[in-house]
Amino acid sequence: MSRPTIKTDLIEAGKTGYLKLEHVIQTLPDETQVFNFEVTEKMTEAHWQRDQNLRDVLIHLYEWHQLLLNWVGANQKGNAEPFLPAPYNWKNYAQMNQAFLEKHQTTSLEDAKNMLNTSHSEVMSLANTFSNAELFTKQYFSWTGTSSLGAYFISATSSHYDWAMKKLKKQIKANR
């Protein structure tokens, strides 16, 4: 599916991506297993080293949902806040992702699944409250900068679900 450009496609991509992610999770031979795929020199993104198991991946998705929910909520109330909370920015957000991981080392896999399921529903419900113009007109809201609100929803849902599935499929392949 191409990147959504209208509300109905955004909602569908989020729902479909989440269902696909759930399916990939169900195909993992052992959901509690530590990832054992080989990290190569081509895998330069920090997440290949950071996330060590399914819980870590699910918590990452959950925390990015929380970023979106909190950011939209604050700005709708008139509190101008950036998407990434201080002291983070787009140059050092890998540190934020690491902090999310450390924050959830005692979170159980079952709790991570439940948290993600709830946050996914909340994000999809929130997206549904906006019009097509509100979601896809760049700079419709001053707080989205040069982007559209929909781009943030896509990033936190379907694009992030694709990222997670890629990682989990690598684990499935490593187990063959």
trRosetta pair geometry for C-beta under 8 A, 3 or more apart (Angstrom, degrees):
i j d omega theta_ij theta_ji phi_ij phi_ji
1 4 7.9 11 146 -58 114 75
1 9 7.7 175 176 -166 121 101
1 12 8.0 -152 -150 113 157 106
1 13 5.9 -167 114 -105 146 98
1 16 7.2 91 -11 85 155 150
1 158 7.9 -75 83 -170 126 143
3 154 6.5 51 -159 -166 91 154
4 9 3.7 172 -129 113 95 103
4 10 4.1 156 131 -71 159 61
4 12 7.7 153 -96 54 125 87
4 13 5.0 -126 -43 -1 121 141
4 150 6.9 -119 103 172 108 122
4 154 5.9 -165 44 -95 105 120
4 158 7.3 112 -8 27 115 154
5 9 6.6 22 36 57 52 145
5 136 6.2 86 -178 -140 55 142
6 9 5.1 85 61 13 77 105
6 10 7.1 -142 98 -10 37 90
6 132 5.6 -13 -154 -139 77 116
6 136 6.6 -48 -101 -31 38 158
7 10 5.5 -56 -147 34 33 114
7 11 6.3 29 158 -16 68 105
7 127 7.5 162 -151 158 87 94
7 130 7.2 -164 -112 93 122 84
7 131 7.2 -101 -56 168 148 31
7 132 4.4 -107 -14 -92 112 73
7 135 5.3 124 -86 33 87 153
7 136 7.3 -119 -49 -19 70 114
7 150 7.5 -117 -89 -103 60 126
8 11 5.9 -54 -148 37 31 109
8 12 6.2 29 154 -16 65 110
9 12 5.6 -55 -141 42 32 111
9 13 5.9 34 158 -22 67 107
10 13 5.9 -54 -144 36 25 109
10 14 6.4 26 156 -18 61 108
10 127 6.2 -142 126 179 120 136
10 135 6.4 -121 2 171 164 148
10 150 5.6 -106 -90 -151 149 106
10 153 5.9 48 -175 105 127 130
10 154 6.3 -93 -130 -72 95 87
10 157 8.0 93 -180 61 79 139
10 158 7.8 -137 -153 -6 54 129
11 14 5.9 -57 -151 36 28 111
11 15 6.4 22 155 -13 64 109
11 124 6.6 92 -140 -156 78 92
11 127 6.2 173 -86 111 79 126
11 128 6.4 67 -102 -82 127 85
12 15 5.9 -59 -145 41 30 107
12 16 5.8 24 160 -14 68 113
13 16 5.9 -56 -135 44 26 107
13 17 5.8 29 162 -21 63 112
13 154 7.0 10 97 -125 142 86
13 157 7.1 113 109 111 89 114
13 158 3.9 -19 146 -77 104 154
14 17 5.9 -55 -141 37 22 110
14 18 6.4 20 159 -18 60 108
14 120 7.7 165 170 -167 102 90
14 123 7.3 -147 -159 111 142 108
14 124 5.4 171 122 -98 140 98
14 127 6.9 149 -11 29 163 164
14 153 7.2 -54 -70 160 132 100
14 157 3.9 -18 -118 159 96 149
14 158 5.4 -96 -79 -47 48 90
14 161 7.9 136 -141 -9 48 140
15 18 6.0 -60 -151 35 27 109
15 19 6.5 24 154 -16 64 107
15 124 6.7 80 -68 -125 81 143
16 19 5.8 -57 -149 38 31 110
16 20 6.3 32 153 -19 66 107
16 158 7.5 28 67 -113 86 109
17 20 5.7 -55 -147 37 31 112
17 21 6.3 34 153 -22 65 105
17 157 6.2 126 67 151 139 82
17 158 4.0 175 -31 -122 154 67
17 161 3.6 122 158 75 112 150
17 162 6.5 -66 -139 -44 119 73
18 21 5.5 -51 -148 34 33 114
18 22 6.5 36 152 -20 64 102
18 120 5.4 106 -118 -164 144 145
18 157 7.3 -50 -50 -165 100 94
18 161 6.0 -106 -73 -106 48 149
19 22 5.6 -50 -150 34 33 113
19 23 6.5 36 150 -20 64 104
20 23 5.5 -53 -152 34 34 114
20 24 6.5 34 151 -19 66 102
20 161 6.9 103 69 151 101 123
20 165 6.3 -14 127 -89 105 148
21 24 5.7 -52 -149 35 33 110
21 25 6.4 37 151 -21 64 104
21 161 4.7 -101 -51 -158 129 102
21 164 5.8 33 -129 90 119 125
21 165 5.6 -115 -101 -66 71 97
21 168 7.9 111 -149 20 72 150
22 25 5.6 -53 -151 34 32 115
22 26 6.5 34 151 -21 64 104
23 26 5.7 -54 -152 33 33 113
23 27 6.8 27 152 -17 64 105
24 27 5.8 -60 -154 35 35 109
24 28 7.4 54 146 -40 63 87
24 164 8.0 152 78 120 143 88
24 165 5.0 160 -22 -131 167 87
24 168 5.0 105 144 100 122 137
24 169 6.4 -68 -147 -62 126 82
24 172 7.5 -114 -167 -32 86 141
25 28 5.9 -33 -164 -1 41 114
25 31 6.9 42 -177 -112 86 110
25 54 6.8 98 -133 -148 97 131
25 168 6.7 -64 -80 -155 57 158
27 172 6.1 17 118 -114 106 141
28 31 5.2 102 93 -84 132 61
28 33 7.5 -160 170 33 112 112
28 54 6.6 -23 -90 -75 177 135
28 168 6.5 -78 -73 -169 111 107
28 171 6.8 6 -123 105 102 122
28 172 6.3 -110 -102 -82 58 92
29 33 7.3 25 79 -10 85 146
29 172 7.5 132 -11 -127 88 71
29 175 5.3 -165 17 158 133 157
30 33 4.0 86 93 -33 110 112
31 54 5.2 -51 -169 22 74 160
31 109 6.2 121 135 179 112 152
32 53 7.0 0 -168 -165 37 133
32 54 7.4 -75 -85 30 26 115
32 109 6.3 -106 -94 -33 80 156
33 36 7.1 -58 157 -12 113 106
33 53 6.9 175 91 -128 40 96
33 54 8.0 68 52 -14 65 102
33 171 7.5 148 92 -178 116 124
33 175 7.8 72 107 -86 167 128
34 52 5.5 -27 -148 164 87 95
34 53 5.5 -64 -111 -75 47 100
35 51 7.1 66 -10 116 146 78
35 52 5.7 -146 21 -167 99 40
35 53 6.2 -153 -23 -81 82 42
35 167 7.9 -48 -115 171 145 96
35 170 8.0 32 -158 98 116 100
35 171 5.2 -90 -128 -100 85 114
35 174 7.7 81 -174 50 70 155
36 171 7.2 92 38 -140 64 79
36 174 5.3 178 89 139 80 137
36 175 7.4 97 58 -72 115 73
37 170 4.5 21 -101 145 171 99
37 171 5.6 -105 -30 -88 114 49
37 173 7.1 54 -107 72 118 92
37 174 3.9 -133 -87 -54 73 143
38 174 7.3 163 -4 -113 68 118
39 43 5.1 -115 -159 75 74 138
39 48 4.9 130 -128 150 114 118
39 49 6.4 67 -135 -74 168 71
40 43 5.2 101 55 3 67 100
41 44 7.5 19 170 -69 49 83
43 48 4.2 102 154 -88 119 169
44 48 7.9 90 50 18 10 133
45 48 5.8 108 74 -12 78 96
46 49 6.2 -68 -169 45 50 100
46 50 5.4 46 143 -29 83 120
46 94 4.6 96 11 -146 164 124
46 97 7.0 130 97 77 128 137
46 98 7.7 -71 156 -57 136 100
47 50 5.0 -62 -129 42 37 114
47 51 5.5 9 -174 0 80 108
47 60 7.5 62 -129 -129 118 164
47 97 7.1 -68 -84 155 87 151
47 163 7.8 27 94 170 169 118
47 167 7.2 -81 135 -90 119 140
48 51 7.8 -45 -117 41 12 87
48 167 7.8 -157 -102 -118 62 104
50 56 7.2 -178 130 170 79 134
50 97 6.5 21 178 127 168 112
50 98 6.3 -117 -129 -94 123 75
50 101 5.9 -139 176 -57 103 158
51 56 3.9 167 -144 116 78 125
51 57 5.2 74 -168 -66 146 72
51 60 6.5 -56 -86 -28 125 139
51 101 7.2 -138 -88 -106 61 125
51 167 6.7 23 82 -179 141 152
52 56 5.6 98 37 -12 61 153
53 56 5.3 107 55 4 63 101
53 57 7.6 -126 105 -2 39 89
53 109 7.9 -81 134 -90 120 111
54 57 5.7 -59 -154 36 38 110
54 58 6.2 31 154 -16 72 108
54 109 6.3 47 87 -134 108 114
54 112 7.8 149 122 96 81 143
54 168 7.2 54 -108 -108 87 108
55 58 5.8 -60 -145 40 31 108
55 59 6.0 29 158 -19 68 109
55 104 7.2 -162 153 136 104 117
55 107 6.6 166 -176 95 121 95
55 108 7.5 -120 -116 156 136 25
55 109 4.6 -101 -76 -97 105 71
55 112 4.7 159 -143 -6 76 164
56 59 5.9 -55 -144 38 26 110
56 60 6.5 34 153 -25 61 104
56 101 5.8 20 -143 -128 100 98
56 104 7.6 153 -110 89 54 119
57 60 5.7 -52 -154 29 30 115
57 61 6.8 28 151 -15 63 103
57 164 5.1 119 175 -138 117 99
57 167 6.0 -177 -109 91 134 140
57 168 6.7 163 124 -60 176 97
58 61 5.8 -53 -153 36 35 110
58 62 6.3 37 149 -20 66 107
58 109 7.6 95 35 -150 145 65
58 112 4.2 101 97 153 127 113
58 113 6.2 -45 -164 -77 159 49
58 115 7.6 114 145 67 105 98
58 116 4.8 -93 -172 -40 95 146
58 164 7.8 81 -77 -143 48 141
59 62 5.3 -51 -144 38 35 116
59 63 6.2 34 157 -20 67 105
59 100 6.4 166 137 153 101 101
59 101 7.1 123 95 -105 130 49
59 104 4.3 -178 -147 91 154 170
59 107 6.2 123 -92 72 129 148
59 112 5.2 -68 -59 -130 81 114
59 115 7.5 32 -108 81 64 138
59 116 7.8 -103 -76 -60 30 106
60 63 6.0 -56 -147 36 27 108
60 64 6.6 22 155 -14 62 107
60 97 6.5 25 -130 -152 104 97
60 100 6.2 108 -106 112 58 139
60 101 7.3 3 -73 -72 91 82
60 164 7.6 172 76 -90 115 106
61 64 6.0 -60 -151 38 30 107
61 65 6.6 36 149 -22 64 103
61 116 5.5 45 91 -128 114 117
61 119 7.9 156 126 85 81 130
61 120 8.0 5 145 -69 118 97
61 160 5.7 141 -119 142 86 124
61 161 7.3 63 -125 -82 134 62
61 164 6.0 -11 -61 -62 125 144
62 65 5.6 -54 -155 31 33 114
62 66 6.6 33 149 -20 65 103
62 112 6.8 -134 -17 -157 144 71
62 115 4.8 30 -131 123 148 109
62 116 4.6 -97 -71 -84 97 72
62 119 5.1 127 -140 24 71 153
63 66 5.4 -48 -151 33 37 115
63 67 6.7 47 148 -25 64 96
63 97 7.9 148 89 -123 141 58
63 100 4.2 -48 -54 -137 177 136
63 103 8.0 113 -94 62 135 135
63 104 7.9 -124 -51 -29 120 135
64 67 5.3 -37 -148 26 40 118
64 68 6.7 40 153 -16 63 101
64 155 7.9 -116 173 127 128 86
64 156 5.0 -171 139 -132 101 84
64 160 5.9 -173 87 -115 154 160
65 68 5.8 -59 -156 38 33 109
65 69 6.1 29 152 -17 69 110
65 116 7.5 141 0 -136 145 59
65 119 3.7 109 109 156 152 123
65 120 6.7 -91 -102 -68 150 45
65 122 7.0 102 167 70 120 106
65 123 5.1 -101 -144 -49 100 130
65 156 5.8 124 -92 175 50 117
66 69 5.7 -54 -139 41 32 110
66 70 5.9 28 163 -15 67 111
66 119 6.5 -60 -53 -131 71 137
67 70 6.3 -63 -146 41 21 105
67 71 6.0 19 159 -19 62 115
67 83 6.4 53 163 173 108 78
67 84 7.1 -7 -152 -99 128 49
67 85 7.5 -130 -124 -16 89 93
67 156 7.2 -157 69 -106 99 125
68 71 5.9 -60 -142 38 25 110
68 72 6.2 18 164 -12 64 109
68 83 7.7 1 -94 -149 53 98
68 123 6.1 48 91 -120 135 111
68 126 7.9 158 132 83 105 150
68 152 6.0 153 -122 152 104 106
68 153 6.9 109 -159 -96 144 53
68 156 4.4 -29 -41 -68 145 169
69 72 6.3 -58 -144 40 24 104
69 73 6.0 22 159 -17 61 115
69 119 7.1 -113 -25 -151 141 91
69 122 5.9 13 -101 128 137 123
69 123 6.4 -98 -64 -84 97 76
69 126 6.6 -174 -112 -33 78 162
70 73 5.7 -59 -142 41 26 112
70 74 6.1 25 161 -19 65 109
70 81 7.9 -65 135 100 88 149
70 85 7.9 -11 107 -60 141 115
71 74 6.1 -56 -144 36 24 107
71 75 6.3 13 162 -9 61 113
71 81 6.1 -138 -131 95 66 107
71 82 7.6 -52 -127 124 113 30
71 83 4.9 15 -119 -122 157 56
71 143 7.9 176 170 148 93 126
71 152 7.7 -111 89 -179 141 150
72 75 6.1 -66 -146 44 27 104
72 76 6.0 29 158 -22 66 110
72 126 6.3 110 93 174 156 138
72 149 7.6 80 -107 -152 109 115
72 152 8.0 164 -62 107 104 142
73 76 5.9 -57 -145 34 26 111
73 77 6.6 17 158 -12 61 109
74 77 6.0 -68 -157 40 30 107
74 79 4.3 -76 180 78 87 113
74 81 4.4 4 113 18 145 133
75 78 7.6 78 -172 -56 34 9
75 79 6.6 -98 -81 70 33 62
75 80 6.5 54 -116 -112 81 40
75 81 6.2 -122 -60 39 82 81
75 141 6.9 79 146 166 134 136
75 143 4.3 -145 -141 74 141 173
80 142 7.9 -42 -116 101 112 111
80 143 6.0 -158 -135 -98 75 110
81 85 7.7 -9 178 -102 117 69
81 143 7.6 33 53 -152 49 130
82 85 7.5 166 77 -88 89 26
82 86 7.8 96 45 -49 119 72
82 89 7.9 -19 140 -109 156 74
83 152 6.7 -147 -115 -125 136 129
84 88 4.4 -106 163 103 116 103
84 89 5.9 156 83 -106 141 27
84 90 6.9 -178 -6 -57 150 59
84 93 5.8 -97 -122 -99 144 110
84 96 6.6 -126 -156 -44 107 168
85 88 6.1 51 71 35 56 105
85 96 7.7 138 53 -127 84 132
87 92 7.8 -23 120 87 84 140
88 92 5.8 -136 -139 90 66 92
88 93 5.3 81 180 -101 117 63
88 95 6.6 -161 -107 73 100 98
88 96 4.2 22 -103 -57 155 127
89 92 5.8 57 50 32 73 88
89 93 6.9 -110 91 -50 26 84
90 93 5.9 -14 -126 -18 32 120
92 95 5.0 -11 165 15 91 119
92 96 7.3 103 120 -17 74 90
93 96 4.8 -42 -157 30 58 119
93 97 6.4 62 145 -21 74 95
94 97 5.5 -49 -151 35 37 114
94 98 6.5 41 148 -20 65 102
95 98 5.5 -51 -150 35 34 114
95 99 6.5 39 149 -22 64 102
96 99 5.5 -51 -151 33 34 114
96 100 6.6 40 148 -22 64 99
97 100 5.5 -46 -152 29 36 115
97 101 6.7 39 149 -20 63 101
98 101 5.5 -50 -153 32 36 115
98 102 6.4 32 151 -16 67 105
99 102 5.7 -54 -145 39 34 109
99 103 6.1 42 153 -28 65 106
100 103 5.6 -54 -149 31 29 117
100 104 6.6 2 162 0 63 113
101 104 6.5 -82 -155 46 24 94
101 105 7.3 51 152 -61 63 83
102 105 6.1 -20 -156 -26 37 112
104 107 4.0 -32 -165 11 87 128
104 112 7.1 86 178 -92 134 107
107 111 5.1 -124 -172 87 84 125
107 112 5.4 100 135 -62 117 90
107 115 7.6 -34 -167 -3 136 147
108 111 4.5 96 55 7 83 101
108 112 6.9 -142 95 -7 45 85
109 112 5.5 -53 -148 35 33 115
109 113 6.5 36 153 -21 65 102
110 113 5.8 -51 -151 32 32 112
110 114 6.5 27 153 -14 64 107
111 114 5.7 -58 -148 41 33 110
111 115 6.0 35 155 -22 68 108
112 115 5.7 -53 -142 37 28 112
112 116 6.2 26 159 -16 63 108
113 116 6.0 -60 -149 38 26 107
113 117 6.3 27 154 -21 63 108
114 117 5.7 -53 -145 35 30 113
114 118 6.4 28 157 -16 64 107
115 118 5.9 -59 -151 38 28 109
115 119 6.2 19 157 -13 66 111
116 119 5.8 -58 -140 42 30 105
116 120 6.0 37 158 -25 66 105
117 120 5.9 -52 -147 32 26 113
117 121 6.7 25 154 -16 60 106
118 121 5.9 -59 -155 36 31 110
118 122 6.4 28 151 -18 66 108
119 122 5.4 -52 -145 37 37 114
119 123 6.2 38 156 -20 68 104
120 123 5.9 -56 -148 36 29 109
120 124 6.3 24 156 -15 64 109
120 157 7.4 106 -138 -122 81 96
121 124 5.9 -58 -145 40 29 108
121 125 6.1 30 156 -19 65 109
122 125 5.7 -55 -146 38 28 112
122 126 6.3 29 155 -20 63 107
123 126 5.7 -55 -148 37 30 112
123 127 6.4 34 153 -22 64 104
123 153 7.0 152 174 -140 102 85
123 156 6.2 -142 -147 117 147 124
123 157 6.1 176 126 -72 138 111
124 127 5.7 -48 -147 33 33 114
124 128 6.5 37 152 -24 62 106
124 157 7.4 101 -74 -111 80 146
125 128 5.6 -56 -155 31 32 116
125 129 7.2 37 149 -29 62 99
126 129 5.8 -50 -161 18 38 114
126 130 7.8 28 150 -15 63 100
127 130 6.3 -64 -167 29 40 106
127 135 7.1 57 -161 -106 82 129
127 150 8.0 81 -144 -117 104 69
127 153 5.0 98 -102 -141 118 147
127 157 7.9 -32 -46 -22 150 150
130 134 4.1 -128 -170 92 101 127
130 135 4.9 122 116 -55 127 90
130 149 6.5 -131 -155 102 167 144
131 134 4.5 98 50 6 78 102
131 135 6.9 -151 90 -3 41 88
132 135 6.0 -63 -149 41 28 107
132 136 6.0 -25 172 23 66 116
133 136 6.9 -82 -128 54 20 78
133 137 5.0 12 -174 -19 68 123
133 140 6.4 143 147 -115 76 143
134 137 7.1 -25 -90 30 13 101
134 140 5.5 -177 -134 131 42 153
134 141 7.3 47 -159 -37 81 102
134 149 6.2 -18 149 38 73 142
135 148 6.5 55 151 159 44 113
135 149 5.3 -96 -128 79 43 100
135 150 3.7 72 167 -63 87 104
135 153 6.9 -36 -145 18 106 140
136 148 5.2 22 -140 -173 29 156
136 149 7.9 -79 -46 53 30 76
136 150 4.7 3 -76 5 66 147
137 140 4.0 93 81 -64 103 110
137 148 6.2 140 68 -119 24 108
138 144 7.6 -144 -158 108 51 124
138 146 6.4 -1 -178 170 116 52
138 147 6.2 -96 -134 -173 88 16
138 148 4.9 -77 -86 -60 53 83
139 142 7.2 27 -166 -103 77 39
139 144 6.5 -156 -100 74 33 101
139 145 7.4 -81 -94 116 78 25
139 146 6.4 -18 -62 -128 102 34
139 147 7.8 115 -53 54 59 24
139 148 7.8 -60 -6 -86 39 57
140 144 7.0 27 48 29 72 139
140 148 6.8 47 5 -135 105 77
140 149 6.6 -65 55 -7 116 107
141 144 4.8 89 70 -8 94 103
141 149 6.0 59 18 -58 123 115
144 147 5.2 -111 159 77 97 78
144 148 6.3 14 153 -158 151 13
144 149 5.2 -101 -87 -67 144 65
144 151 7.8 117 -173 45 120 106
144 152 6.9 -124 -132 -20 102 126
147 151 4.7 -97 178 54 116 145
147 152 7.0 111 119 -41 134 87
148 151 4.9 111 61 -9 78 98
148 152 7.9 -143 100 1 54 81
149 152 5.8 -54 -165 32 44 111
149 153 6.7 41 143 -16 71 103
150 153 5.4 -54 -149 37 41 112
150 154 6.1 43 153 -21 72 103
151 154 5.7 -50 -146 36 31 113
151 155 6.3 35 153 -21 63 107
152 155 5.6 -52 -147 35 31 114
152 156 6.3 20 158 -10 65 110
153 156 6.0 -64 -145 43 29 103
153 157 6.0 -4 165 6 67 116
154 157 6.4 -75 -137 52 23 90
154 158 5.7 -40 -154 46 68 103
154 159 5.5 64 146 -14 78 111
155 159 5.1 -34 -121 54 37 135
155 160 6.5 64 158 -37 48 98
156 159 7.9 49 14 52 19 95
156 160 5.8 -13 -165 -4 23 139
157 160 6.3 111 48 38 2 102
157 161 6.3 -6 165 -16 51 111
158 161 5.6 -53 -141 35 29 113
158 162 6.5 34 157 -22 62 102
159 162 5.7 -50 -154 31 32 114
159 163 6.7 37 147 -21 63 103
160 163 5.3 -46 -151 32 38 118
160 164 6.5 39 151 -19 66 102
161 164 5.6 -52 -148 36 35 111
161 165 6.3 35 153 -20 66 105
162 165 5.8 -54 -146 36 30 110
162 166 6.5 36 154 -24 63 103
163 166 5.9 -55 -155 29 28 113
163 167 6.8 23 152 -14 62 107
164 167 5.8 -59 -154 37 33 110
164 168 6.2 26 154 -14 69 110
165 168 5.7 -58 -141 42 33 108
165 169 5.9 35 159 -22 68 107
166 169 6.0 -55 -145 36 25 110
166 170 6.7 31 152 -23 59 104
167 170 5.8 -53 -157 28 31 114
167 171 7.0 30 147 -17 62 102
168 171 5.5 -50 -155 33 40 113
168 172 6.5 42 147 -21 68 101
169 172 5.3 -46 -145 34 39 114
169 173 6.3 42 153 -20 66 103
170 173 5.7 -52 -148 37 30 113
170 174 6.4 35 151 -23 62 106
171 174 5.6 -53 -148 34 32 114
171 175 6.7 30 154 -20 63 106
172 175 5.9 -62 -157 34 31 111
172 176 7.3 43 147 -36 62 96
173 176 5.8 -42 -160 7 39 116
